Amino acid sequence: MSFAEHVQALRLRKLKILDEHRKKVDKLQRDLDGQLAMIDQVLTQLADTSDKLPCLVRTTPGPELTIYHAADAPCGRVHSRRNFAVMPEAKAMDSSPYAYLERCTACKWQQAAKIHGEREMSTR
């Protein structure tokens, strides 16, 4: 075998080793991403059922209170946070003297739950 053939064989061997390594790293990254996504999903579901999920309840005069908003991902109806009190969802449900309050359907509750869960996880 000539010098050029040896060099070519070594180059091909090196490329094969690098390619196999890249494939292993890519598979590990996909596995890691999948496991972390599953944890994030469970954390979000857990936080969504938490009675400590922060909410916004309007404190200014206006029409009868029927809804509360997500504090961490409010909809466009929340123009100024100064008009709202921040409180846990369990308390927000009972904040109206008129009726039982419900979640605003325009707020991004899944996103708010994810933020709340991540905040809870980082404080522990």
N, C-alpha and C positions, 0 to 999 in steps of 0.2 A: 504494500500500500504506500502510495506517495505521500509526501508531506501535505500537499493540498487536500488529499483525500482524508488524512487524519484530522486536519483542521476542520474540514467540512463535517466529518462525523462528530467531532467534539461540539461544533456549533449546533448541529441538529439535536444532540443529546442535551445540551444546555437549554435550547428552546423547549424541548419536551418537558424537562424538569420544571422550568418556569411556568409553562402552560398548566401542568398538573397542579402546581402550587396555587396558581391563580384560581383554578377551578375549585380547589379545596377551600380557599379563603372565601370565594363567592358563596359556596354552599354554607359555610359557617356563618357568614353575614346574613344570608336568607333565614337560617335557623334562628339566629339571634333576633333578627327583626320580627319573626313570627312569634317567638316567645314573649318579647317585650310588648308586642301589639296585643297579645292575649291578656297579659297582665294589665295593660292600660284599659282594655275593654271591661275586665272584671272590676277594676278600680272605679271606672266611670259608672258602672251599674250599681256598685256599692254606694258610691257617693250620691247617686241620684235618689237612692232610698233613704239617705241620711236625713234625720230631722234637723240637722245643723246646717244644711245647705243654705248659704246666704241669699236672702231675697230682698227686694225693694217694695215697700208699701208706701203709697202716696200719703203724705201728711198735710197737703195743702187742700183748701176748700175746692169742691168741684162736684161732679156727679157722684152718685152712690158708688162706694167701692165694691167691685165684684171680682177683681183680679189682683195678683201681685206679680212682680217681674223678677227675672233672674238677675242677681246682683253682678255676677261675673260675665254675663253675656246677654245684656238687656236688648230688647227690640228698639226700634226707632221711636216708640212712644215715650221713652224715657229721655226727655230733652235735657233736663237738669237734675242731677242727683241731689241737689239741695232740697228738692220737693219731695224726697223720699227718705224713709227711715230704713236702715239696714237691720235685718233681724233674721233669725233662723226660720226655716220654712215652717216648722211646727208652730211657731208663734204667729207667723204671717197668716196661716190659714184661719186663725181666730181673731185677726186684727180688726175686722169690720164690726161695728155695732149693729149693722143691718142684716148681714148674711154671712155665710161661710164663703171665704175667698177661695178662688181657684187659680191655678197657674195660667199665666198669659200664654196663649197658643202661638204668639209671634216671637217670643223669646227663644233663644238657642239653649234649651235646657241641657241637652247632651254635652255641649261645649262647656256650659257652666258647671256641670257635674264633674267633667274631666278636670277642670281648673281647680275645683274644690278638693277633689281627691288627691291631685298632685300636691296641693298646698298642705293637706293633712299628712300626706306621706313624708313631706320634707320637714315637718315640724316634729316628727317622732324620732 
